[in-house]
Amino acid sequence: MKALNMMIAQSGGPSMVINQSLVGAVLAAKAAGSKIGRIYGAVHGIAGILSREYLDLRKYSKRKLQAIAQTPSSALGSCRLKPSVDDCRRIFEEFKRLEIGYFFYIGGNDSADAARIVAEEAEKDGYPLVVYHIPKTIDNDLRSCDHTPGFGSAARFVASAVKGDDLDNRALGGVKIDVIMGRDAGFLTAASALARQRSDDAPHLIYLPEVVFCEEKFVRDVKNAMKRFGRCVIAVSEGIRGRDGV
């Protein structure tokens, strides 16, 4: 039986470990020997599949791949394209043309959904395609994962940044608001609490998108923090919403 080929792509914002995921999958595929044929890397995620832009990843040495694993950003290039069902159908047709039997998509929620749709199209067609979603999101909000690769390093960055802001605030006083990534999940914003080592350390207030934001309570909280500490550092998620959803 002829060995089917493999396609791998990266999606979403780069994290410190996204290339580790890429290289791990490629090295495992190479170790499989003749079970997997060519190893394609799509340039700029599924946008590269739609435009037929690929790299031959099998030709890279283990030493080169290990160096890529330590490299920042997305080695293959990323995208934020949320594909439609028609796009996924086109992707599946491209897979058939290239005789792809294995599809690895590295990314977060949208990437997982795109992988699901492509897998469903293959199943409808009776095509032997195995689809893997490799979790990668600093938001840490994929239901199947306790901790997603990328979250740990991002959480450490948030804590370090808030610690630095705390020192500025101690010197200058006043109210400082740090807006932290997380549209619908507050894991990163909650990680700001790691900056606290003493009772008066920042953040003094934390607001997450999972809790409805009340402007009146916010004002009271800030006034109380100013009375208690003489200053106030606030960690707030970008996704907080009031009672009306805004």
C-alpha positions as CSV (number, residue, x, y, z in Angstrom):
1,M,0.0,0.0,0.0
2,K,1.3,3.4,-1.0
3,A,2.3,5.7,2.0
4,L,0.1,8.7,2.3
5,N,1.6,12.2,2.8
6,M,1.4,14.5,5.8
7,M,0.4,18.2,6.0
8,I,1.1,20.4,9.0
9,A,0.3,24.1,9.6
10,Q,0.4,26.8,12.3
11,S,-2.4,29.2,13.2
12,G,-3.1,32.1,15.5
13,G,-0.7,34.2,17.5
14,P,2.8,32.7,18.0
15,S,3.7,31.5,21.5
16,M,7.1,30.6,22.9
17,V,6.4,26.9,22.3
18,I,4.5,26.8,19.0
19,N,7.6,25.7,17.0
20,Q,8.3,22.9,19.6
21,S,4.9,21.5,18.7
22,L,5.7,21.8,15.0
23,V,9.1,20.1,15.3
24,G,7.9,17.4,17.6
25,A,5.2,16.3,15.0
26,V,7.7,16.5,12.1
27,L,10.4,14.4,13.9
28,A,7.8,11.8,14.9
29,A,6.6,11.6,11.3
30,K,10.2,11.2,10.1
31,A,10.8,8.5,12.7
32,A,7.8,6.6,11.2
33,G,9.9,5.9,8.2
34,S,8.0,4.6,5.1
35,K,4.6,4.8,6.8
36,I,4.4,8.5,5.9
37,G,5.4,9.8,2.5
38,R,6.1,13.5,2.0
39,I,5.9,16.0,4.8
40,Y,4.4,19.3,3.7
41,G,4.5,22.5,5.8
42,A,1.8,24.9,4.8
43,V,3.0,28.5,4.6
44,H,0.8,30.8,6.7
45,G,-1.6,28.2,7.9
46,I,-4.6,27.2,6.0
47,A,-4.2,30.3,3.9
48,G,-1.2,28.6,2.4
49,I,-3.1,25.5,1.7
50,L,-5.7,27.5,-0.2
51,S,-3.0,29.2,-2.2
52,R,-0.9,26.1,-2.5
53,E,2.2,27.4,-0.8
54,Y,4.2,24.6,0.9
55,L,7.6,23.7,2.2
56,D,9.2,20.2,2.1
57,L,9.9,19.5,5.7
58,R,11.3,16.1,5.2
59,K,14.5,17.5,3.7
60,Y,15.4,19.4,6.9
61,S,18.0,17.6,9.1
62,K,17.3,16.8,12.7
63,R,19.8,19.4,13.8
64,K,18.1,22.1,11.7
65,L,14.7,21.1,13.1
66,Q,15.9,21.2,16.7
67,A,17.2,24.7,16.0
68,I,13.8,25.7,14.6
69,A,12.2,24.4,17.8
70,Q,14.1,27.0,19.8
71,T,13.2,29.8,17.4
72,P,10.7,32.5,18.3
73,S,7.6,33.2,16.2
74,S,5.9,30.7,13.8
75,A,8.5,29.1,11.6
76,L,6.0,28.3,8.9
77,G,4.2,31.6,9.2
78,S,0.7,31.8,10.8
79,C,-2.7,33.3,9.9
80,R,-5.9,34.3,11.5
81,L,-8.2,33.0,8.8
82,K,-11.4,31.5,10.1
83,P,-12.3,29.2,7.2
84,S,-15.9,28.8,6.0
85,V,-17.3,25.4,5.2
86,D,-16.6,26.1,1.5
87,D,-13.0,26.9,2.4
88,C,-12.7,23.6,4.3
89,R,-14.1,21.8,1.3
90,R,-11.4,23.4,-0.9
91,I,-8.8,22.4,1.6
92,F,-10.0,18.8,1.6
93,E,-9.9,18.7,-2.2
94,E,-6.3,20.0,-2.1
95,F,-5.5,17.2,0.3
96,K,-6.9,14.6,-2.1
97,R,-4.8,16.1,-4.9
98,L,-1.6,15.9,-2.8
99,E,-2.6,12.4,-1.4
100,I,-2.5,13.7,2.2
101,G,-3.4,11.1,4.8
102,Y,-2.4,13.0,7.9
103,F,-3.3,16.6,8.7
104,F,-1.8,18.4,11.8
105,Y,-3.2,21.8,12.6
106,I,-1.5,23.8,15.5
107,G,-3.6,26.5,17.1
108,G,-6.5,27.4,19.3
109,N,-10.3,27.3,19.1
110,D,-10.7,28.4,15.5
111,S,-8.0,25.9,14.4
112,A,-9.7,23.1,16.3
113,D,-13.0,23.9,14.5
114,A,-11.3,24.1,11.1
115,A,-9.7,20.7,11.7
116,R,-13.1,19.3,12.7
117,I,-14.8,20.5,9.6
118,V,-12.0,19.1,7.3
119,A,-12.3,15.8,9.1
120,E,-16.1,15.7,8.6
121,E,-15.7,16.5,4.9
122,A,-13.2,13.6,4.6
123,E,-15.6,11.2,6.4
124,K,-18.5,12.2,4.1
125,D,-16.3,11.5,1.1
126,G,-15.0,8.2,2.5
127,Y,-11.4,9.5,2.2
128,P,-8.8,8.0,4.6
129,L,-7.7,11.3,6.3
130,V,-6.5,11.4,9.9
131,V,-6.8,14.8,11.4
132,Y,-4.9,16.0,14.6
133,H,-5.5,19.3,16.3
134,I,-2.3,20.2,18.3
135,P,-3.5,22.6,21.1
136,K,-1.7,25.9,21.2
137,T,-3.3,28.9,22.8
138,I,-2.1,31.2,25.6
139,D,-5.7,31.7,26.6
140,N,-5.7,28.2,28.1
141,D,-9.4,27.8,27.1
142,L,-9.5,24.5,25.2
143,R,-11.9,22.2,26.9
144,S,-10.0,19.0,26.3
145,C,-6.8,20.4,27.9
146,D,-5.9,21.2,31.5
147,H,-3.0,23.4,30.4
148,T,-2.4,24.3,26.8
149,P,1.2,24.8,25.5
150,G,2.0,28.5,25.5
151,F,-0.1,29.4,28.5
152,G,2.6,28.8,31.1
153,S,5.2,31.1,29.4
154,A,2.5,33.7,28.8
155,A,1.3,33.5,32.4
156,R,4.9,34.0,33.6
157,F,5.2,37.1,31.3
158,V,2.0,38.6,32.7
159,A,3.2,38.1,36.3
160,S,6.6,39.7,35.5
161,A,5.0,42.7,33.7
162,V,2.6,43.3,36.6
163,K,5.5,43.1,39.1
164,G,7.2,45.8,37.1
165,D,4.1,47.9,37.0
166,D,3.8,47.5,40.8
167,L,7.3,49.0,41.3
168,D,6.4,52.0,39.0
169,N,3.1,52.5,40.9
170,R,4.9,52.4,44.2
171,A,7.1,55.3,43.0
172,L,4.5,57.3,41.2
173,G,1.2,56.5,43.0
174,G,-2.2,56.8,41.5
175,V,-4.3,54.2,39.6
176,K,-2.8,52.0,36.9
177,I,-4.9,49.7,34.8
178,D,-3.3,46.7,33.0
179,V,-5.4,45.3,30.2
180,I,-4.5,41.6,29.6
181,M,-5.4,39.3,26.8
182,G,-8.4,37.0,27.1
183,R,-11.6,37.6,25.1
184,D,-13.7,35.0,26.9
185,A,-11.3,33.3,29.4
186,G,-9.6,34.9,32.4
187,F,-6.7,32.5,32.9
188,L,-4.0,35.0,31.9
189,T,-5.5,37.8,33.9
190,A,-5.8,35.6,36.9
191,A,-2.1,34.7,36.5
192,S,-1.3,38.3,37.4
193,A,-1.9,37.2,41.0
194,L,1.4,35.4,40.8
195,A,3.1,38.8,41.1
196,R,1.9,39.1,44.7
197,Q,4.6,38.3,47.3
198,R,3.6,40.7,50.0
199,S,0.2,41.8,51.3
200,D,0.4,45.2,49.5
201,D,1.8,43.9,46.2
202,A,-0.1,44.4,43.0
203,P,-2.5,43.6,41.5
204,H,-4.8,45.0,44.1
205,L,-7.9,44.3,41.9
206,I,-8.5,41.6,39.3
207,Y,-11.5,41.6,36.8
208,L,-12.2,38.5,34.7
209,P,-14.6,38.1,31.7
210,E,-16.3,35.2,33.5
211,V,-17.7,37.7,36.0
212,V,-20.2,40.4,35.0
213,F,-18.5,43.8,35.3
214,C,-20.4,46.4,37.4
215,E,-19.1,50.0,37.0
216,E,-20.5,51.1,40.4
217,K,-18.8,48.3,42.2
218,F,-15.6,49.0,40.3
219,V,-15.5,52.6,41.5
220,R,-16.1,51.4,45.1
221,D,-13.3,48.8,44.8
222,V,-10.8,51.4,43.5
223,K,-11.7,53.9,46.2
224,N,-11.3,51.2,48.9
225,A,-7.9,50.1,47.4
226,M,-6.7,53.8,47.4
227,K,-7.7,54.1,51.1
228,R,-5.9,50.8,52.0
229,F,-2.8,51.1,49.9
230,G,-2.6,54.7,48.9
231,R,-2.4,53.5,45.3
232,C,-4.0,50.9,43.0
233,V,-2.9,48.6,40.2
234,I,-5.7,46.8,38.4
235,A,-5.5,43.7,36.2
236,V,-8.4,43.5,33.8
237,S,-9.2,41.1,31.0
238,E,-9.8,42.6,27.6
239,G,-13.1,40.6,27.4
240,I,-14.9,41.9,30.5
241,R,-18.6,42.7,29.9
242,G,-21.3,44.5,31.8
243,R,-24.8,43.4,32.4
244,D,-25.8,44.5,28.8
245,G,-23.0,42.4,27.3
246,V,-20.8,45.4,26.5
